[in-house]
Amino acid sequence: MAKIRAAVIGVGNCASSLVQGVAYYRSANDNSGGLMHWDLGGYEPSDVEFVLAFDIDQRKVGVDLAQAIFAKPNCTAVFSEVPDSGVTVRMGAVLDGMADHMAAMPADRSFVKADAAEPTKAEIVQALRDSGAEVMVNFLPVGSEDAVRFYMECALEAGVGVVNCMPVFIASDPEWEARFKARGLPIIGDDIKAQFGATIVHRALTNLMRQRGVRMERTYQLNTGGNTDFLNMMDRGRLMSKKISKTEAVQSVMAERLADENIHVGPSDYVPWLNDNKLCFLRLEGALFGNVPMNIEVRLSVEDSPNSAGVVIDAIRCCKLALNRGRGGAVIGPSAFFCKHPPVQFTDDEAERMTNAFIDQESHPAGMQGLIIAAGQGIRMREVARSKPLALVNGVPLIERVITAAHRAGVTRFVVVTGYEGRRLEIFLSGLAERLSIPIGTVRNFAWKGANGLSVAAAEPHLDDRFVLMMADHLVDPTIIADLMRAPAAPDEVILAVDRRLDNPLVDLEDVTRVAVDGEGRIKAIAKLMVEHDAYDTGVFLATKTLVRAIRDDVEAGGGGGLSDGMRRLAAQGLARAYDIGDRFWLDVDDSAAHGHAEQLCA
């Protein structure tokens, strides 16, 4: 495989362990321990190549990266020799990256700001481009809010993916995440978990209590250490995002959230002689069967920086896979598995499964494309679910049933148009894509209050010349989709699957779209509440971009731009045909009554 060209922001203890680890596994060629994945999507640990590094310390700037990682104030374990890298550490932008109190601390323990001029944004962007960096790894100190955002702007402009190891919320901030998605750049974040650290152990014990029916009542996590991370965090004003990140990582796996006064998670004190060793003290109190009390206390001692590097090396490789696959935005599974504050939390078991599915996923398989409309508000389903596509049908979200049925029929990749509750649905779909190893892209229709045809038009730049069009709330027999995909069609023709059973008891006569078909199977008319009709619209189409053009023509002519409006225009041109589904199952799950039918029929 080709190398993964990585840029490092902050050459501290974490960077030291990461660089040492790449050298260690290159020379040892040992996959027997210390790694979650030796081969990750074809990339081994030694395939990471460091091409650029920034720091602000006098003892590191201007020095080869192989020597800089051992310079003061770094104090982590030395476990591997590192040959010269040929990469000279450059002066970085300081901004709020150095807390004021650090200047008063002993030099061997703190930062010594270099005299070199700080680079401009343009200079950093150019350096990223010149180095050929593909993935930027952020190791800036906790509390460096402005500095992190500065470097994220640089990554976006330079066109590199990001692994955000720090608790400044980028991947988990919808606005930032949307910017990475728009640029087609992946980001994994935020705030890297350790391989076997305080947070992962705390989460595991909390999850175990939940699984075993033990009610959690109180818990704390106290951490002490002697590296620059703990020294930096003596300024409690820099800890807000860190405490949120660590606390939410634990709260997210509880059966019920604890009140703020009953949970404390965060740094406790700085003990210089501990160096990079981190001591964690955990206590969990709860109630067993019969409300009988219990508690457990744990003391964990780990070398802090190698503990995180074992996760970062996988995050870098997952970020590279996402780049290879053209995936932009937050990479949901790996972010949840590797980070404390991802865009969406999952249990560690689920996050691991999603990550492994992401790693094994093939890139853009050939086959038919599916377009799913999921932008509407679904008011008639509000008593069942806030978001209709996410309404559970016997424990499975409605849109997941639609996607899996279409996939069984031979649809290999999907575009889903979102709108109302769009962010929530997009997060779910990102996780579903990784869990099922199915490419699922999303497009936001900001005019979601308008006609459904506007969602088709919004997806036009992402559509193949021919695709299957489906509704997020229509359950159908997969053989209908499979047969429709095989139906012969003229180049500009659109075929609609119709139900000719006018006495179908599952059809809502007040809401269904009615279709009139001639003797040759061509659609003559289509509309709701139409008196003269001989079929019902099932919501499944074998479509072409001529449908998009017909919808746009209708809007330009002053029409509503609905799917039926577009189909009427195509029917007038002889380009709309019906396909009879026979006696096979379909159901429009549009209200609570239909939802009840769905639960009975999908049992």
KAPE-V905188 format. One line per field, one symbol per residue. ss: DSSP state (@ for helix, = for strand, . for the rest). psi: psi as a letter, one per 20 degrees, with the letter a starting at -180 (. if undefined). burial: # if it has 24 or more other C-alpha atoms within 12 Angstrom, else .. A space follows every 10 residues. Layout:
BEGIN
ss->???
psi->???
burial->???
END
This chain:
BEGIN
ss->...======. ..@@@@@@@@ @@@@@@@@.. .........= ..=.@@@=== =====.=... ...=@@@@.. .......... .......=.= =........@ @@@@...... ..=....... @@@@@@@@@@ @...====.. ....@@@@@@ @@@@@@@@.. ====...... ...@@@@@@@ @@...===.. .=.....@@@ @@@@@@@@@@ @...====== =====..@@@ @@...@@@.@ @@@@@@@@@@ @........@ @@======== .@@@..==== =======.@@ @.======== ===@@@@@@@ @@@@@@@@@@ @@@@....== .@@@@@@@=. .......@@@ @@@@@@@@@@ .......=== ====....@@ @......@@@ .==..==@@@ @@@@@@@@@. ========.. .@@@@@@@@@ @@@@@@..== ====...... ..@@@@@@.@ @@...===== =..===.@@@ @@@@@@.... ...======. .......... ..=====... .=======.. ....====== ====@@@@@@ @@@@@@.... ..@@@@@@@@ @@...===== .....===.. .@@@@@@@@@ @..
psi->qqqooqppoo mbgghghggg gggghghhlo kiriqhpgon kiprhiippp iqqqrjphih pjqqhhhhij qqjpjrqojq qoqphjoppq prpgckioqh ihhiqphiia qopqiqpqqr ghhgghgggh ijphppookq qpimgggghg hhgggghilq rponiqlpof hjohgghhgh ghikpqpprq npqrgmaggh gggghghggg hjkpophqqq oppqrjahgh ghjhniijig hghgghghhg hijqgpqqqh ijpoprqgrp ngiicjpppp oqpppapapj kpqrqppppp pqogghhhhi ghhhgghhgg ghghjkprap ogghghhiqh mrhpqrqhgg hgghghhggi pqomqraqqp pppkirhlhi jhigqhoghj ppolipqghh hgghghghij piqqpporep kggghhgghg hgghhilpoo rqppoiliia qhhhhghhig ijqrhprppr qijopqphhg gghhhippqq hjqppppqoj nijoiipohi hqpqpppaij jqphqprqkp goqjrqpijp qorrihhghh ghhgghjjrh krghgghhgh hhjkjpqqpp ickrpqponi rhghhggghg hj.
burial->...####### ########## #####..... ....###### #.######## ########## ########## ########.# ##..#.#### #####.#### .#.....### ####...... #..##.###. ########## #####.#### ########## ########## ###..##### ########## ########## #######.## ...####### ########## #####..##. ########## ####...#.. ..######## ##.####### ######.... .........# .######### ########## #####.#### ########## ########.. #########. #.#....### ########.. #..##.#### ###...#### #######.## ########## ########## ########## #####.##.# ########## .###.##### ########## #####.#... .######### ##...###.. .######... ########.. ..######## ########## ####...... ########## #..####### #...###### ##.##.##.. ...
END
